[in-house]
Amino acid sequence: MENQHYETVIIGAGMAGLAAGIRLALAGREVIILERHNASGGLNSFYSQEGRKFDVGLHAMTNYVPKGTKGTPLTKLLRQLRIPYDALDLCPQNGSRIHFPGCQLRFNNDFAFFESEVAHAFPREIDGFRALAEEVRTLDAFNLGAIPSSARQAVQRHISDPLLEDMLFCPVMYYGSAQEHDMDYGQFAIMFRSLFFEGFARPLDGVRVIIKLLQDKYRSLGGVRKMKCGIRRIHTKDGKATALELDSGATITADKIISTAGAVETARLCTDQPEDAAAENIGQLSFTETITVLDRQPAEFGWEDTIIFFNTAERFRYARVEDALVDPTSGVICFPNNYQYGEGRQLDEGFLRVTAMANHDQWCALSEEDYLEQKAYWYDALQKVTLGLLPEARLDLDTHRIASDMFTPRTVRKYTGHLNGAIYGAPHKIKDGRTHLDNLYLAGTDQGFLGIVGAMLSGISMANLHVLQG
Ligand SMILES: Cc1cc2nc3c(=O)[nH]c(=O)nc-3n(C[C@H](O)[C@H](O)[C@H](O)COP(=O)(O)OP(=O)(O)OC[C@H]3O[C@@H](n4cnc5c(N)ncnc54)[C@H](O)[C@@H]3O)c2cc1C
């Protein structure tokens, strides 16, 4: 690969990088995607253990709309990538809920149902909730030049009950906030729409369906992808990136570079930046996730929900875990079986996944022996919390478990390179994708659109803006 030159180099073969690559390849541009690992998908990937495939990432594809719906992020995305709707095999959720002490709100892919749940549980807040929903519906949330503003303040203008406020923030933050305690109102609106106005769906075979589609499309257009090919440095001169130095020591050059490695991570690759550049913008939020494989379908235990966003404390706290490895007081429970896969279609085994916030530094400081011990401890602790929220709470899960696994912030860091294992990246997003270098742009998580659909849209919009129109 020595001394090769490309019109555009994309760093990272996650959802954003693959989507950007397809967009450029569709326009007949010369593009190469360079990925440090040997698998595509980035944060959203899958792996096999003893012949069993585990998804990492995909609980639910947000932004679901039925086929033929016009003008939504999902349909725009498919049109831009020239991918037919049916290829995604999207199967809608059964239904999900937000579970707080003494209060539950159920929702599905029909917003009117969620609205009726809010009206029932919070009769005095329903007018405010409707006003908030209307504001969120019409907000110009995709404005790349918008100045960030507080979502908490915006919600409090309409909602006065802190319980309802927290119940709305819990799913929205868990599925898309890189910021602690509060988030940008535009980002809140994007997530609120994608969860509640649109909804959740999943392909029967999980995230690999989406990754394979993107890879195949990119390849069919002649796009070049190089795996096990990390970028070690970005050489710079006079405010421009001049060359990319690979982990192997080889260099390549490019007119333009789109990086999906993260804002701070990308800055630190550049030779004109100090090693500790942009330290104030490193994400603080990381997560752990347990996966339990069951000997039967969750529905056989009466577990019919698709996703449960839970909080067991008096107030919902979305912030870095300070004094423990895991904060089990809130999290997300997901049953990938509980989608409407259609007659005769279902996963062969039952799956239960539990996500909670975790402290990156503490997990990374453990010795190998302690790491395994703590994983076992927290696995059990999270299963206990989960069972407490489900029917059949006294069930002995051990007798029905046929396999399990758990990832921690250490795993996220290893597989994505995200500093602090920050799944949602930097708290301050760079919406126009520009960096301190003229020909280096950001896409994906740190450009600001989160989740699978968000990351793909980000890749598309940055490729359009900076390469095709630039
Ligand atoms: C546990 C978990 C659950 C999630 N659940 C959902 C969900 O249910 N629904 C949803 O929509 N989203 C979910 N997400 C979020 C979603 O996975 C991400 O928002 C999305 O995948 C981000 O894509 P990206 O392309 O921006 O970044 P990434 O996936 O981080 O991709 C960046 C890529 O760049 C590569 N890279 C980094 N540095 C270098 C370098 N120097 N050289 C070469 N390559 C490099 C990395 O290896 C990686 O492959 C979840 C994430 C996690 C971890």
The ligand as a Tripos MOL2 file, in Angstrom:
@<TRIPOS>MOLECULE
LIG
   53    58     1     0     0
SMALL
NO_CHARGES

@<TRIPOS>ATOM
      1 C1        -23.8970   -1.9900   23.7990 C.3       1 LIG1
      2 C2        -24.3650   -1.0590   22.7270 C.ar      1 LIG1
      3 C3        -25.6980   -1.0410   22.4260 C.ar      1 LIG1
      4 C4        -26.1540   -0.2140   21.4040 C.ar      1 LIG1
      5 N1        -27.4520   -0.3270   21.0670 N.ar      1 LIG1
      6 C5        -27.9090    0.3580   20.0070 C.ar      1 LIG1
      7 C6        -29.2250    0.1410   19.5540 C.ar      1 LIG1
      8 O1        -29.9450   -0.6960   20.0970 O.2       1 LIG1
      9 N2        -29.6810    0.8730   18.5100 N.ar      1 LIG1
     10 C7        -28.8890    1.8020   17.8970 C.ar      1 LIG1
     11 O2        -29.3420    2.4330   16.9390 O.2       1 LIG1
     12 N3        -27.6160    2.0160   18.2930 N.ar      1 LIG1
     13 C8        -27.1030    1.3140   19.3240 C.ar      1 LIG1
     14 N4        -25.8080    1.4950   19.7400 N.ar      1 LIG1
     15 C9        -25.0460    2.6250   19.1700 C.3       1 LIG1
     16 C10       -24.4630    2.3620   17.8170 C.3       1 LIG1
     17 O3        -23.7850    1.1400   17.8560 O.3       1 LIG1
     18 C11       -23.4690    3.4860   17.4520 C.3       1 LIG1
     19 O4        -24.0840    4.7370   17.6260 O.3       1 LIG1
     20 C12       -22.9840    3.4000   15.9990 C.3       1 LIG1
     21 O5        -22.6390    2.0840   15.6830 O.3       1 LIG1
     22 C13       -21.7890    4.3320   15.8250 C.3       1 LIG1
     23 O6        -21.2170    4.1450   14.5380 O.3       1 LIG1
     24 P1        -19.9450    4.9540   14.0420 P.3       1 LIG1
     25 O7        -19.6550    4.4500   12.6800 O.co2     1 LIG1
     26 O8        -20.1350    6.3910   14.2610 O.co2     1 LIG1
     27 O9        -18.7530    4.5960   15.0510 O.3       1 LIG1
     28 P2        -18.0260    3.2350   15.4150 P.3       1 LIG1
     29 O10       -18.9780    2.1180   15.4240 O.co2     1 LIG1
     30 O11       -17.2500    3.5240   16.6680 O.co2     1 LIG1
     31 O12       -17.0060    2.9950   14.2110 O.3       1 LIG1
     32 C14       -15.7290    3.5760   14.1500 C.3       1 LIG1
     33 C15       -14.7710    2.5710   13.5430 C.3       1 LIG1
     34 O13       -13.5130    3.2060   13.3890 O.3       1 LIG1
     35 C16       -12.4940    2.2850   13.6880 C.3       1 LIG1
     36 N5        -11.2900    3.0240   14.0730 N.ar      1 LIG1
     37 C17       -11.1300    3.8070   15.1630 C.ar      1 LIG1
     38 N6         -9.8850    4.3360   15.1860 N.ar      1 LIG1
     39 C18        -9.2550    3.8830   14.0640 C.ar      1 LIG1
     40 C19        -7.9620    4.0940   13.5130 C.ar      1 LIG1
     41 N7         -7.0690    4.8830   14.1150 N.pl3     1 LIG1
     42 N8         -7.6540    3.4690   12.3620 N.ar      1 LIG1
     43 C20        -8.5710    2.6850   11.7160 C.ar      1 LIG1
     44 N9         -9.7960    2.4560   12.2030 N.ar      1 LIG1
     45 C21       -10.1450    3.0490   13.3560 C.ar      1 LIG1
     46 C22       -13.0580    1.4610   14.8280 C.3       1 LIG1
     47 O14       -12.3920    0.2160   14.9400 O.3       1 LIG1
     48 C23       -14.5280    1.3290   14.3990 C.3       1 LIG1
     49 O15       -14.7380    0.1860   13.6200 O.3       1 LIG1
     50 C24       -25.2860    0.6710   20.7290 C.ar      1 LIG1
     51 C25       -23.9270    0.6410   21.0390 C.ar      1 LIG1
     52 C26       -23.4640   -0.2340   22.0160 C.ar      1 LIG1
     53 C27       -21.9870   -0.3160   22.2820 C.3       1 LIG1
@<TRIPOS>BOND
     1     1     2 1
     2     2     3 ar
     3     2    52 ar
     4     3     4 ar
     5     4     5 ar
     6     4    50 ar
     7     5     6 ar
     8     6     7 ar
     9     6    13 1
    10     7     8 2
    11     7     9 ar
    12     9    10 ar
    13    10    11 2
    14    10    12 ar
    15    12    13 ar
    16    13    14 ar
    17    14    15 1
    18    14    50 ar
    19    15    16 1
    20    16    17 1
    21    16    18 1
    22    18    19 1
    23    18    20 1
    24    20    21 1
    25    20    22 1
    26    22    23 1
    27    23    24 1
    28    24    25 2
    29    24    26 1
    30    24    27 1
    31    27    28 1
    32    28    29 2
    33    28    30 1
    34    28    31 1
    35    31    32 1
    36    32    33 1
    37    33    34 1
    38    33    48 1
    39    34    35 1
    40    35    36 1
    41    35    46 1
    42    36    37 ar
    43    36    45 ar
    44    37    38 ar
    45    38    39 ar
    46    39    40 ar
    47    39    45 ar
    48    40    41 1
    49    40    42 ar
    50    42    43 ar
    51    43    44 ar
    52    44    45 ar
    53    46    47 1
    54    46    48 1
    55    48    49 1
    56    50    51 ar
    57    51    52 ar
    58    52    53 1
@<TRIPOS>SUBSTRUCTURE
     1 LIG1         1 GROUP 0 **** ****
